[in-house]
Amino acid sequence: MDIMVKVITLAVTFIVSVCAFTVAIDNRFTDHGVAAPFSTHRGIVATQDGQGRNIVLVWLYDHRGCYALLVIDAETGKSEVFPTPFPWGGDAPYASILSSANKFYSHFGSHFVEFDPAKRAFTFFRKTAPRMAMSMTEDDNGVIWSATYPQSGIAAYNPKTGEFRDFGHVHKENWAQYPRSIATDNAGWVYFAIGYTNSHILALDPKTGEVKPMIEESERRRGMAHVFRATNGKVYGQPLVGEKGNWYEFHAGVARKIGELPKDVKPKLYIAGSQGLFHRSFPDGKQIRNLDLSERVLVVEDPKTGESKTVKFDYPSEGGHVMSVAVAPDGTVCGGTAFPFYAFRYDPKRNEWERHPCYGQWNTVARQGDRFFIGTYTDGGLLEWNTFAQWTGTVKGNPKSNPLFLTSVSPEPDIGRPHELLAHPDGKTLVLAGTPAYGYTGGGLMFWDRQTQTQVLLKHTDLLPNHSTMSLVALPDRTLLGGTTTAPGTGGERKAKQAELYLLDMASKKVIWHSPVLEGVQEYTDLCYDERNGMVYGFADRRKFFVFDPKARKVVHVSETEPCAGYQQGPRVFVIAPDKRVFVLFVKGIAVVDPKTFDLTIIANSPVPITAGGDFLDGRIYFASGSRLYSFLVEK
């Protein structure tokens, strides 16, 4: 589809205030506002427009996905926002390229798209096989190529002729493929490298659409392969990034082992990259020194004179999505957002917000004693936040940091994406759980002893092989009840057939029982112990509410429900009130559990979808919807 889309010019002034503007939706629900009212970028390039003015192109991403392209005039800060011209479905760029003809390309939401800086408009987009490019390049004829997740889709667009070719999914695996590099040789062949479960390099003949492997099956490894175009017209690659002495040379669809990479082989340079692309150099030699989307500030420096210029710009944003919400020991409501990675603290008594860029993505949060704890992605890290003290930010190795970096499982791959942080009732033990690093199957448990400051890491082979722990609850007999997921790490291979519950003895760290108590279930989303009746409540696959008797080790009740609020990692579906009532957060409303009959009674239909839980403070249940913090007043 050929298009010309252009929209509003925005003012350049923006002030972040700590004062909140709460809105009572009705007499029970309250909207407390956006937790982090900023967007993050998914690719930045410095270039020029049709009049030779220096401009900056920024893909904007908030909780909705990549909703627009921002164009900033580097001299004045005047900004224009161009809404994404196709239904992006919450997706975002994972690769972009500025072509030699000064046109900006990306491929996401199953659409290939072109933006022309000279015309300041989107000038082409086309629907493709799902879903988003992980790498993009330009061939010797100016054709733009993309390689897409999750099943190696290949697409090509010739801006000179307007011809678009969607080759579809050209390579099959039983796991989600990440084609993180793509290159073309001067004979016209296209090469792409994939990972993470089992690396590979493949070649496509654009004349026939034929795809063939470039390396032996025995050379494939867990991790990422890599290819690049050289200035000599050939393509070079490795079956595994960083592996010494294992280079290939590719040309016209023929692979040749060369061992070490020759010193005279130089990569051909493109203005292209992943979602982190940040091309700082303007054609006239000036450089972007800083671009801050939270402060709405752009700083451009002239290396010739050493002078710099700072301009303010503006853009609309609905904010990063809230990953987690919990009550801190100081009586505030805290959590984290992504993207961008921000920590927030909302004080209901003062009706004030505090926001900070934070270490990692705060997947899971919990409080224990007088501290607030966080499990971070991607390193399986554990932070300790003293909310009574001044925020300083997190620096590894600095004992005065607040939040303080305690530990992580990295470089071990056992927890890459935390899904559960259990603050044990013993007051000293924290247990982190989740899925493993990219390309791995089976997640572990990390125990942290606050008194001894020591870590114990259990691998999935110590628990249930090829499972990851999704949910945990502490039982009075010093055992843990865990619920697993069959989901692998990102880009990994699912191997277990169904999820299970298991009991683990805290003293020995051994699994003493396990069973797939609900047939066919792939995930035990969340668990909650009700001390009034000694039962454990849980959700399986978000739609199956069940009650488990830990003494009898059997399920005593199951009912089908609407989906619970398990959209985020570390979902906190269950909320326990001071009077021991157990509430359940569904996407569409809030329910209470009857401890005798196990009936779920809806006490309120939510005016917004509930995407993340959840905690109880001063008669209110706090939860998140997208980027906003809400609360619900509970009747006594």
C-alpha positions, 0 to 999 in steps of 0.5 A, spaced: 500 500 500 502 506 497 501 512 502 502 519 505 501 520 512 503 526 516 500 529 522 500 534 528 506 538 530 507 538 538 509 544 543 516 543 546 514 544 553 513 538 558 514 538 566 514 532 570 510 533 576 510 529 583 503 531 584 498 526 582 491 527 579 487 522 581 480 521 578 474 517 582 471 513 576 465 511 581 464 511 588 469 505 589 474 505 583 479 510 583 484 512 577 491 514 580 494 516 573 500 513 569 505 510 573 511 512 568 508 517 563 514 516 558 515 512 552 521 508 550 525 508 543 525 502 538 530 505 534 533 512 533 537 515 527 540 522 525 539 524 518 536 530 514 529 532 511 528 534 504 530 541 505 537 539 508 535 540 516 538 535 521 532 531 524 532 525 528 527 519 527 524 515 533 520 509 533 515 511 539 513 505 544 509 505 550 504 500 553 500 499 547 506 497 542 509 502 537 504 507 536 508 512 532 514 515 529 517 521 532 520 526 528 524 532 531 528 538 528 535 538 531 535 546 531 528 548 534 526 541 537 519 542 533 516 535 533 511 531 529 508 525 530 506 520 525 501 514 527 503 507 525 499 507 519 497 499 520 494 495 525 500 493 529 497 489 534 501 491 540 508 489 536 514 493 535 520 494 531 526 489 533 530 491 527 530 498 523 535 500 517 536 507 514 537 506 507 543 509 502 537 513 499 535 516 506 529 512 507 527 509 514 524 502 514 522 497 519 518 491 519 513 489 525 506 487 526 506 483 520 507 489 516 513 492 512 513 499 512 517 505 509 518 512 512 521 518 507 524 523 511 524 528 505 517 527 504 516 527 512 511 521 511 510 514 511 510 512 503 509 505 503 507 499 507 505 492 506 502 486 510 506 480 510 507 473 513 507 474 521 511 477 524 517 482 526 524 483 523 529 481 527 534 483 522 534 488 516 539 489 510 540 493 503 543 489 497 547 492 492 541 494 488 538 498 493 533 492 495 531 492 503 531 485 506 528 483 512 528 476 516 522 475 521 521 472 528 518 467 529 519 462 523 524 465 519 520 469 514 523 473 509 521 479 505 524 484 500 522 491 497 525 494 491 523 502 492 526 503 485 520 499 482 515 498 488 516 491 487 515 487 494 516 480 495 514 476 501 517 469 501 513 467 507 516 462 512 522 459 509 525 455 515 521 450 520 523 449 527 519 447 533 521 453 537 521 460 535 527 462 531 530 469 532 534 471 525 538 476 528 543 477 522 541 478 515 546 479 509 547 479 501 553 478 497 554 481 490 551 475 487 544 476 490 544 471 495 541 472 501 544 469 508 540 469 515 543 466 521 538 464 527 538 462 534 537 460 540 535 453 541 539 451 535 543 456 531 543 455 524 545 459 517 541 458 511 541 461 504 536 464 500 536 464 492 532 470 490 531 468 483 527 461 485 526 462 493 530 456 494 533 455 501 538 451 503 543 450 509 550 453 509 553 449 515 552 442 517 547 439 522 553 437 527 555 444 527 549 447 530 549 450 537 545 453 543 545 460 542 546 465 536 549 464 529 552 470 525 553 473 518 555 479 515 557 482 509 564 484 507 566 490 503 569 484 498 562 482 496 562 476 500 558 474 506 562 471 512 559 467 518 559 463 524 555 457 527 556 460 534 557 468 535 564 468 539 566 461 537 574 462 535 577 459 529 570 457 526 569 462 520 565 461 514 565 464 507 559 464 503 558 466 496 553 465 490 550 460 495 556 456 496 559 455 503 567 454 504 570 453 511 576 458 512 578 457 520 580 464 522 577 470 519 582 474 514 585 480 517 583 484 510 576 482 511 572 488 513 564 489 514 560 493 509 557 498 514 549 500 514 545 504 518 541 498 521 540 495 528 536 491 533 531 495 537 537 498 540 539 502 534 541 509 535 545 512 529 548 519 532 551 522 526 548 527 522 550 528 514 553 534 516 558 531 521 554 533 528 552 528 533 547 527 538 550 527 544 543 525 548 536 524 547 532 523 553 525 521 552 523 522 559 525 529 560 524 531 552 531 533 551 535 533 545 542 535 545 546 536 539 554 537 539 558 539 533 565 536 533 568 541 529 567 547 534 566 543 541 559 547 541 553 543 543 545 545 543 540 543 547 532 543 545 526 541 548 521 537 544 514 533 546 510 527 544 504 524 546 505 517 550 500 513 555 506 510 558 510 504 559 506 498 562 506 496 569 509 489 570 508 489 578 504 492 584 505 491 591 505 495 598 511 497 600 513 497 608 512 505 608 505 504 606 506 506 599 504 502 593 510 500 588 512 497 582 516 497 576 514 498 568 517 496 562 518 499 557 521 504 559 524 501 565 522 505 571 521 504 578 515 508 581 512 509 588 505 512 589 503 515 596 496 515 597 496 519 603 499 525 600 497 523 593 504 524 590 508 520 585 516 518 585 519 515 579 526 513 577 530 509 572 531 503 575 536 497 574 533 491 569 526 490 568 522 489 575 518 482 573 516 480 580 516 484 587 514 482 594 515 485 601 518 482 607 519 486 614 521 493 613 524 492 605 521 491 598 524 486 594 525 485 586 526 480 581 529 482 575 529 480 568 534 478 564 539 476 569 535 473 574 537 478 579 534 480 586 534 487 589 533 490 596 529 497 596 529 501 603 523 505 601 524 509 608 531 512 605 533 516 599 533 513 592 540 513 589 539 508 584 542 501 583 550 500 582 553 493 583 558 492 588 556 499 591 553 497 598 550 504 599 546 503 593 538 504 594 535 499 591 541 494 593 543 489 588 543 483 592 545 477 587 543 474 581 543 467 578 547 470 572 552 467 568 548 461 570 542 460 565 537 457 570 532 464 571 532 469 566 525 471 566 523 471 573 515 469 574 515 469 582 518 472 588 516 469 594 518 472 601 517 467 606 514 467 612 520 466 616 522 473 615 529 471 612 528 467 606 527 469 599 525 465 593 526 467 586 523 463 580 522 463 573 523 461 566 531 460 564 535 464 559 534 465 551 534 458 548 534 454 554 528 449 557 527 448 564 528 454 570 530 453 577 529 456 584 534 461 587 534 461 595 537 467 598 538 467 606 538 475 608 541 473 615 547 469 612 547 473 605 548 467 601 545 464 595 542 457 593 541 455 586 537 449 584 536 447 577 530 444 573 534 437 573 534 438 581 526 439 581 522 437 575 526 436 568 524 441 563 519 445 567 520 452 570 516 454 576 511 459 575 508 460 582 510 458 589 506 458 596 509 457 603 506 452 607 506 451 615 510 445 615 516 448 612 514 446 605 513 450 598 508 448 593 510 450 586 506 450 580 510 449 573 509 452 566 512 448 560 514 454 557 521 454 555 526 460 555 525 465 550 526 462 543 527 455 547 524 449 545 518 446 549 519 439 552 514 437 557 507 435 556 504 438 561 505 442 567 505 439 574 504 441 582 510 439 586 512 439 594 519 441 596 522 441 603 525 447 605 530 444 609 533 439 604 531 443 598 528 436 595 522 435 591 518 430 596 512 429 591 509 432 584 503 430 580 500 433 574 494 434 578 490 437 572 490 434 565 493 438 559 494 444 563 501 448 561 501 453 566 499 454 574 499 461 573 498 463 581 497 460 588 495 462 594 494 459 601 488 460 605 490 459 613 482 459 614 481 452 611 488 450 610 487 450 602 491 452 597 487 456 591 490 456 584 489 458 577 491 453 571 492 456 564 488 463 567 481 460 566 481 454 571 480 455 578 482 450 583 483 448 590 488 443 592 489 440 599 496 440 601 495 434 606 491 430 602 495 432 596 489 432 591 485 437 588 478 438 591 475 443 587 475 445 580 471 450 576 472 454 569 472 461 569 473 468 565 481 469 565 484 471 571 489 477 571 495 474 569 497 478 563 504 480 566 510 476 569 509 475 576 501 476 576 499 477 583 492 474 582 490 473 589 490 479 594 489 477 601 486 482 606 488 483 613 481 480 615 484 474 611 479 474 606 482 472 599 480 476 593 481 474 586 483 479 580 480 477 573 481 481 567 474 484 567 473 484 575 474 482 582 471 476 586 472 474 593 473 466 595 468 463 600 473 459 604 467 453 605 464 452 598 470 455 594 465 459 590 467 465 587 463 471 588 464 477 583 463 483 588 465 488 582 466 489 575 472 493 573 471 499 568 478 497 565 481 491 564 486 488 570 492 487 567 497 486 573 496 485 581 495 486 586 495 488 593 491 491 599 492 497 603 487 501 607 481 498 605 483 498 597 485 493 592 491 496 588 492 493 581 494 496 574 491 496 567 496 497 562 500 503 564 495 506 569 495 505 577 488 503 580 484 502 586 478 499 588 474 500 595 473 494 599 466 494 603 467 491 610 
